[in-house]
Amino acid sequence: MPSAAHVAISDAPAAAPWLVLVHGFSQDRRAFSGQIDAFRNRYRLLLIDLPGHGGSSAMAGPYGHAELADAVRDTIDTVVGPGRPCLYWGTHTGAAVALRVSSQDASRFSALVLEGAVLPGRPMASVTDTFTRIQRVALAEGIEAASRLWFDEAEWFAVMRERPIACRAEAHREMIADFSGRPWFEAGTPAPVEVSDAMLATIDLPVLLINGARDVADFIAAADHLERVLPHAERRVVADAGGFPGWEFPDRVNARVAEFLDRLKPLSGQTHNRKV
């Protein structure tokens, strides 16, 4: 599989660890625009556009978690190099990719930040319902109508819609307007993905789970489950945030992620559910 479109920012020293940043569905690498300046001098950053998104829009589907994980893994191998562990920050689908890859080989990463995590291969009712409804609009009325409805009605964008200035709603809307929509039009069948709880329990890595206090119930439930199953998970719940805390309140989230990465040691087994 060819490498996905990506940008490498290497302002940090050559010996600095790599921090890979992977966005969610309908976004692209601009989803991490609020993180670049906060981390670029301490980490070598690799921002990846998932297939069907951003600069990877021309990559063929299907666009299931297995295919997306393969593309991200191959891109990391191309840029970082095979066998060199990196740090990873994934949002929504980007988090599912991390769980898929690390459940197969946890040695690829040294720590994970999972924001609004999606469990790979496990349907989420609210996501499936919204995706199916918007897909019907895309097929009947075109991508412009579908993208507009996606941002205007999906529950995970509610905080941005309510606080458009503070949470940069217009910039996020513009990013979604550039979405190719190819996953909505793809007729192929993605490869099946099975990441069981037993497989998740083998991810022997420090993991930071991040959710907004006003996140969608399905995403909260996914994080609750991961907090129970992953051996070394800790939790941060961001007050007032919705589905995308790192976008909505980047300074607050960046501070918590920086503190987590600075520690980089196995947790005692106790989990934390603190508000920030």
Secondary structure as UniProt FT lines:
FT   STRAND          6..9
FT   TURN            14..15
FT   STRAND          18..22
FT   TURN            25..26
FT   HELIX           29..32
FT   TURN            33..35
FT   HELIX           36..39
FT   TURN            40..42
FT   STRAND          44..48
FT   TURN            51..52
FT   HELIX           54..56
FT   TURN            57..58
FT   HELIX           65..79
FT   TURN            82..83
FT   STRAND          86..91
FT   HELIX           93..104
FT   HELIX           106..108
FT   STRAND          109..115
FT   TURN            120..121
FT   HELIX           125..141
FT   HELIX           143..153
FT   HELIX           155..157
FT   HELIX           158..162
FT   TURN            164..168
FT   HELIX           169..177
FT   HELIX           182..185
FT   HELIX           197..200
FT   TURN            201..202
FT   STRAND          207..212
FT   TURN            213..214
FT   HELIX           217..229
FT   TURN            231..232
FT   STRAND          233..238
FT   TURN            239..240
FT   HELIX           245..248
FT   HELIX           250..263
FT   STRAND          273..275
//
